[in-house]
Amino acid sequence: MRPVWALPLLLLFLGACTESRAPSDHVSTVTRIVTLAPSLTELVYAAGAGEHLVGVSAYSDFPAAALELPVVGDAFMIDQEQLAILQPDLLLIWQGGSPAHVVDNLREMGYNVEVIRTNSLNDVSAAISRIGELTDKADSAGLAVREYEQGLAAIAARAGTQDDIRVFYQVSARPLYTISGDHYVSELISMCGGHNVFSDLQELAPTVDVEAVVERDPEVMLASTDAGDHAFTEWERWPDLAANRFGNHFRMPADAIGRATPRLVQAGEAVCAALDEARRRRLGN
């Protein structure tokens, strides 16, 4: 059974596929922020605006300071009484995380809502910059963006011109979800010299069938650590899969790869390390 705490990470992959809403045009400096996704909590701190947080979503556990803040709910269920007590002048909502009717209702109630897109690596930079703009923290946000982008550039430089290797990223086993080429995890795979075998699909986090995975014969299978020790057990029925022949099953740090934040640099390093090991095994070294 999937652990309860793993659900938010799965939703981070799946929710971004839903319809988005137009962002707020509000540009006045804000001082009381509530976030409705753990990744957004992290992005506020990254921008240097953590002092303005007065409430956060469930599962906001990084940095540690976030654990001290009131929890107002999550992307789907919001404690309206708690929200009214906190009197935020800005609600940050992750695009695709909260249903459209939730966003609309909050706006109708008079809340200033900013919808943040976090599908790609570049979206993380844009999100930090936007939060910095809204909170008059442009300098600290700019520094965070530079450090994040330099970290990604360093990963790309180290990967260089590595031999291409076929990769399957398993978001969940039942149902079987993966990622398309537009997802930030696919970008990390490409940055490390890998080829996402489902990069051609249109939906950001599509369902696929087992036969399609077998047909595309990945040399590497990746999943996050929240999938548990048996993430790849079902694939043992296909011993001829390249990933099985080489034993190339790797689990990535769940929070780092499951949240679109500057910790994607850490996730990228883990992906590259896995693909490097897979190449060594392929060569028999």
C-alpha positions as CSV (number, residue, x, y, z in Angstrom):
1,M,0.0,0.0,0.0
2,R,1.3,3.5,-0.8
3,P,2.2,5.3,2.4
4,V,-0.1,8.2,3.2
5,W,2.8,10.7,3.2
6,A,3.8,9.7,-0.3
7,L,0.5,11.1,-1.8
8,P,1.6,14.7,-1.9
9,L,4.6,13.8,-4.0
10,L,2.5,11.8,-6.5
11,L,0.1,14.8,-6.7
12,L,3.0,17.1,-7.6
13,F,3.5,15.0,-10.7
14,L,-0.1,14.5,-11.6
15,G,-1.7,17.8,-10.7
16,A,0.3,19.9,-13.1
17,C,-1.6,18.4,-15.9
18,T,-4.9,20.1,-15.0
19,E,-6.3,23.3,-16.2
20,S,-4.5,26.4,-15.0
21,R,-5.9,29.8,-14.0
22,A,-4.6,33.2,-14.9
23,P,-2.1,34.6,-12.3
24,S,-2.9,37.7,-10.2
25,D,-1.8,41.0,-11.5
26,H,-1.3,42.3,-8.0
27,V,2.2,43.7,-7.6
28,S,2.0,45.6,-4.3
29,T,4.4,44.4,-1.7
30,V,2.8,41.7,0.5
31,T,3.7,40.8,4.1
32,R,1.4,37.9,5.1
33,I,1.6,34.9,2.8
34,V,-0.1,31.5,3.0
35,T,1.1,28.7,0.7
36,L,-1.1,25.8,-0.5
37,A,1.7,23.4,-1.6
38,P,4.9,22.3,0.1
39,S,7.0,23.3,-2.9
40,L,5.6,26.8,-2.7
41,T,6.6,27.0,1.0
42,E,10.1,26.1,0.0
43,L,10.2,28.6,-2.8
44,V,9.1,31.4,-0.5
45,Y,12.0,30.6,1.8
46,A,14.3,30.3,-1.2
47,A,13.4,33.8,-2.3
48,G,14.3,35.1,1.2
49,A,10.7,35.9,2.1
50,G,10.2,33.3,4.8
51,E,9.6,36.0,7.4
52,H,6.3,36.8,5.5
53,L,4.9,33.3,5.8
54,V,2.0,33.1,8.3
55,G,0.5,29.8,7.2
56,V,1.4,26.8,5.1
57,S,0.0,23.7,3.5
58,A,0.1,20.2,5.0
59,Y,3.5,18.4,4.4
60,S,5.4,21.7,4.4
61,D,8.5,20.3,6.2
62,F,11.4,22.1,4.6
63,P,13.2,24.2,5.8
64,A,12.6,23.2,9.4
65,A,11.2,26.7,10.2
66,A,8.1,25.8,8.1
67,L,7.2,23.2,10.7
68,E,6.5,26.0,13.2
69,L,3.8,27.6,11.1
70,P,0.1,27.0,11.2
71,V,-1.2,24.5,8.7
72,V,-4.3,25.8,6.7
73,G,-5.0,22.6,4.8
74,D,-3.8,21.4,1.4
75,A,-4.5,22.0,-2.3
76,F,-7.9,20.5,-2.0
77,M,-9.2,21.1,1.6
78,I,-8.7,24.5,3.2
79,D,-9.5,25.5,6.8
80,Q,-11.5,28.6,6.1
81,E,-11.6,29.6,9.8
82,Q,-7.9,29.3,10.1
83,L,-7.4,31.3,6.9
84,A,-9.6,34.1,8.2
85,I,-7.7,34.3,11.4
86,L,-4.4,34.5,9.6
87,Q,-5.6,37.3,7.3
88,P,-3.1,36.7,4.5
89,D,-2.6,39.4,1.8
90,L,-1.4,36.7,-0.6
91,L,-2.3,33.1,-1.2
92,L,0.2,31.2,-3.3
93,I,-1.3,28.3,-5.2
94,W,0.5,25.7,-7.3
95,Q,-0.8,25.6,-10.9
96,G,-2.8,22.4,-11.3
97,G,-2.6,21.5,-7.6
98,S,-5.8,23.1,-6.5
99,P,-9.0,22.5,-8.6
100,A,-10.2,25.5,-10.5
101,H,-13.3,25.9,-8.3
102,V,-11.1,26.2,-5.2
103,V,-9.1,29.0,-6.8
104,D,-12.2,30.8,-8.0
105,N,-13.9,30.5,-4.6
106,L,-10.9,32.0,-2.9
107,R,-10.9,34.9,-5.3
108,E,-14.6,35.4,-4.9
109,M,-14.0,35.6,-1.1
110,G,-11.6,38.5,-1.7
111,Y,-8.3,36.8,-1.3
112,N,-5.4,37.9,-3.4
113,V,-4.4,34.7,-5.2
114,E,-1.2,34.1,-7.2
115,V,-1.0,30.9,-9.2
116,I,2.6,29.6,-9.6
117,R,3.6,27.3,-12.5
118,T,6.3,24.7,-11.7
119,N,6.4,22.3,-14.6
120,S,9.9,22.9,-15.9
121,L,13.4,23.8,-14.5
122,N,13.0,27.3,-15.8
123,D,9.7,27.6,-14.1
124,V,11.5,27.3,-10.7
125,S,13.6,30.4,-11.6
126,A,10.6,32.3,-12.7
127,A,8.6,31.4,-9.5
128,I,11.4,32.5,-7.2
129,S,11.8,35.8,-9.1
130,R,8.0,36.4,-9.0
131,I,7.9,35.8,-5.2
132,G,10.8,38.1,-4.8
133,E,9.0,40.8,-6.8
134,L,5.8,40.4,-4.7
135,T,7.6,40.6,-1.4
136,D,10.2,43.3,-2.2
137,K,12.9,40.6,-2.0
138,A,14.2,40.9,-5.5
139,D,17.9,40.9,-4.4
140,S,17.7,37.7,-2.3
141,A,15.5,36.1,-4.9
142,G,17.9,37.0,-7.6
143,L,20.8,35.4,-5.7
144,A,18.8,32.2,-5.1
145,V,18.0,32.0,-8.9
146,R,21.7,32.5,-9.8
147,E,22.8,29.8,-7.3
148,Y,20.1,27.4,-8.6
149,E,20.9,28.0,-12.3
150,Q,24.7,27.7,-11.6
151,G,24.0,24.4,-9.9
152,L,22.2,23.1,-12.9
153,A,24.9,24.4,-15.3
154,A,27.5,22.6,-13.2
155,I,25.6,19.3,-13.5
156,A,25.3,19.8,-17.3
157,A,29.0,20.6,-17.6
158,R,30.0,17.5,-15.6
159,A,27.7,15.3,-17.7
160,G,29.3,16.6,-20.9
161,T,28.8,14.3,-23.9
162,Q,28.0,11.1,-22.1
163,D,26.7,8.2,-24.1
164,D,22.9,8.2,-24.4
165,I,21.1,5.7,-22.2
166,R,17.4,4.8,-22.2
167,V,15.5,5.8,-19.0
168,F,12.1,5.0,-17.6
169,Y,10.9,7.2,-14.7
170,Q,8.2,5.5,-12.7
171,V,6.0,8.0,-10.8
172,S,3.8,5.2,-9.4
173,A,3.3,1.5,-10.1
174,R,-0.5,1.2,-9.7
175,P,-1.7,2.9,-11.8
176,L,1.5,3.1,-13.8
177,Y,2.4,6.7,-14.3
178,T,5.5,8.2,-15.9
179,I,6.6,11.6,-17.3
180,S,6.7,13.1,-20.7
181,G,9.5,15.2,-22.2
182,D,8.1,18.4,-20.9
183,H,8.4,17.5,-17.2
184,Y,11.3,18.8,-15.2
185,V,12.5,15.3,-14.3
186,S,12.8,14.5,-18.0
187,E,14.9,17.7,-18.3
188,L,17.2,16.4,-15.6
189,I,17.4,13.0,-17.3
190,S,18.4,14.7,-20.6
191,M,20.9,17.0,-18.7
192,C,22.6,13.8,-17.5
193,G,22.8,12.3,-20.9
194,G,19.8,10.1,-20.6
195,H,16.8,9.6,-22.9
196,N,13.3,9.5,-21.4
197,V,11.7,6.6,-23.3
198,F,8.3,8.4,-23.0
199,S,9.5,11.8,-23.9
200,D,7.3,11.8,-27.0
201,L,4.0,11.8,-25.0
202,Q,1.9,14.9,-24.8
203,E,0.5,14.7,-21.3
204,L,2.9,15.9,-18.6
205,A,2.4,12.8,-16.3
206,P,0.7,10.2,-18.5
207,T,-0.4,6.7,-17.6
208,V,1.2,4.0,-19.7
209,D,0.8,0.2,-19.9
210,V,3.4,-2.4,-19.0
211,E,3.6,-3.6,-22.6
212,A,4.6,-0.1,-23.8
213,V,7.4,0.0,-21.2
214,V,8.7,-3.5,-22.3
215,E,8.6,-2.4,-25.9
216,R,10.7,0.6,-25.3
217,D,13.1,-1.5,-23.3
218,P,14.7,1.1,-20.9
219,E,18.2,0.4,-19.7
220,V,17.6,2.3,-16.5
221,M,14.5,2.5,-14.2
222,L,14.1,5.3,-11.8
223,A,11.6,5.9,-9.0
224,S,11.6,8.1,-5.9
225,T,12.4,6.8,-2.5
226,D,8.8,7.2,-1.3
227,A,8.0,4.2,-3.6
228,G,9.5,1.9,-1.0
229,D,11.9,-1.1,-1.3
230,H,9.6,-2.9,-3.7
231,A,9.2,-0.1,-6.3
232,F,10.5,-2.4,-9.1
233,T,9.2,-5.8,-7.9
234,E,6.6,-6.1,-10.6
235,W,9.2,-5.7,-13.4
236,E,10.9,-9.0,-12.3
237,R,8.4,-10.8,-14.6
238,W,10.4,-9.4,-17.5
239,P,14.0,-10.6,-17.0
240,D,15.0,-9.7,-20.5
241,L,14.4,-6.0,-19.9
242,A,17.7,-4.2,-20.3
243,A,17.3,-2.5,-16.9
244,N,16.8,-5.9,-15.3
245,R,19.7,-7.5,-17.1
246,F,22.1,-4.8,-15.8
247,G,20.3,-4.4,-12.4
248,N,19.8,-0.7,-13.1
249,H,17.0,0.1,-10.7
250,F,17.6,3.4,-8.8
251,R,15.6,5.3,-6.3
252,M,15.9,9.1,-6.2
253,P,15.5,11.3,-3.1
254,A,11.8,11.8,-2.9
255,D,11.5,15.4,-1.7
256,A,14.3,16.7,-3.9
257,I,12.9,15.2,-7.1
258,G,9.2,15.5,-6.2
259,R,9.2,19.2,-5.5
260,A,10.0,21.9,-8.1
261,T,12.4,23.9,-5.9
262,P,16.2,24.7,-5.9
263,R,16.7,21.2,-4.4
264,L,16.2,19.9,-8.0
265,V,20.0,20.5,-8.2
266,Q,20.4,17.7,-5.6
267,A,17.9,15.6,-7.6
268,G,19.9,16.2,-10.8
269,E,23.1,15.1,-9.1
270,A,21.4,11.9,-8.0
271,V,20.0,11.2,-11.5
272,C,23.5,11.7,-13.0
273,A,25.1,9.4,-10.5
274,A,22.6,6.7,-11.3
275,L,23.1,7.0,-15.0
276,D,26.9,7.0,-14.6
277,E,26.6,3.8,-12.6
278,A,24.3,2.3,-15.3
279,R,26.8,3.1,-18.0
280,R,29.6,1.4,-16.0
281,R,27.5,-1.7,-15.6
282,R,26.7,-1.7,-19.3
283,L,30.4,-1.7,-20.1
284,G,31.0,-4.4,-17.5
285,N,33.2,-2.2,-15.4
